[in-house]
Amino acid sequence: MELRVTNLACARGGVPLIAGLSFAVTGGEALVLRGPNGSGKTTLLRTLAGLQPALSGEISCPPEQMAYAAHADGLKSTLTVTENLGFWAAIHGQGGVSEAMAAMNLTELAERQAQNLSAGQKRRLGLARLLVTGRWLWVLDEPTVSLDADSVALFGAVVRAHLATGGAALLATHIDLGLPEARVLDLAPYKAAVTALPAGFDEAFL
Amino acid sequence: MIALLVRDLRLAVRAGGGFGLGLGFFLILVVLVPLGVGPDPAVLGVIAPGILWVGALLASLLSLDRLFALDHEDGSLDLLATSPIPMEAVVAVKALAHWLTTGVPLVLAAPVLAILLNLPGPAYGTLVLSLGLGTPALSMIGAFGAALVVGLKRGGLLMSLLVLPLYVPTLVFGAQAVARAAQDLAPDTPLLLLAGITAGSVGLLPFAAAFALRINLR
């Protein structure tokens, strides 16, 4: 299993951010994306996840094989931890809710409503969702925001376990996850030159 | 898809879910109209079909602007878009959940509240039937409107302006069916047209709404 990106260009709000980007991630590998704020990390990940079209270039892997985790965790505040996780497991046709809760140290919070969780606990619940998607490629946007040091280490271990089963991870992060084997890709050299709107004037309104 | 339906129904009945919102609005409107119009039974009987249908329409509209906005704000719409469920099914299931939590209670409450408006006896069956046929269209058309404005802050006003013209045929035929039944005339033709509107909107609008959602997620 491999994700191969060839000569990709993507834009946000009609402004091209990234151009000429090529890289590959195979099973068992983690790739960390680096780049200053506004360099297009989120845009790249949303493009890969199929939420927005690429301007040009090819992505070898369909979005159906990726589990995307954004800044927002997609939690419903009036549902409990178990209900939130069980919903995503059912959507993806998977089981393993209790294992996912155990992996992200959420078992004690199982019956607590998401609105009563701390920011870090919500984040852990959002990341536990990845384990119930059953997809091999994790596409993660700043996964460690609001996590404490222990939880970062816990999550690093979860990612490593995922890689050990042949999965792969693409992470946009500035924090060291304790994954020394992860390759680092700096997006700064792929910054697109600011040009006229490529898809015409209408693109900014669509 | 059943998981999504169960989740939406569960969210609706939990605190702050807005389950009683439409029903409460309908109740308030129908109770206030006789106080405003006056207690003349003949006048109330004439306006009853229209008031009941306008009330049901506005009550249905009231809870629609949050249909996709809440999922968009907490990020679950992005995650649903990347899930194995097609966006069309997400729209259809969410509209169904809206109908079950808003439309069905309105259909069940309407004959009871119609007594307050002195609706003529023969029209009660037609009232329930017309609302039962028409409210799914209200939920589905509203879901399309909600999908169009999903990324906008305070999209509710724009959604109402977009959706109200689309609601007009449903309202006209629904109220007409009840009014004809109240005058002892056959309500079949408007009821059939109402059923046609519902069938058309349920069949076509999930595709249009899913397209609008995908564009708004970019």
Interface residues (C-beta under 8 A of the other chain):
Chain A: A49 G50 L51 Q52 P53 P63 E64 M66 A67 Y68 A70 H71 A72 D73 G74 L75 K76 S77 T78 L79 E83 G86 F87 W88 A90 I91 H92 G93 R129 L206
Chain B: I2 A3 L4 R7 R10 L11 R14 A15 G16 G17 E73 D74 G75 S76 D78 L79 L80 A81 T82 S83 P84 I85 I215 L217 R218
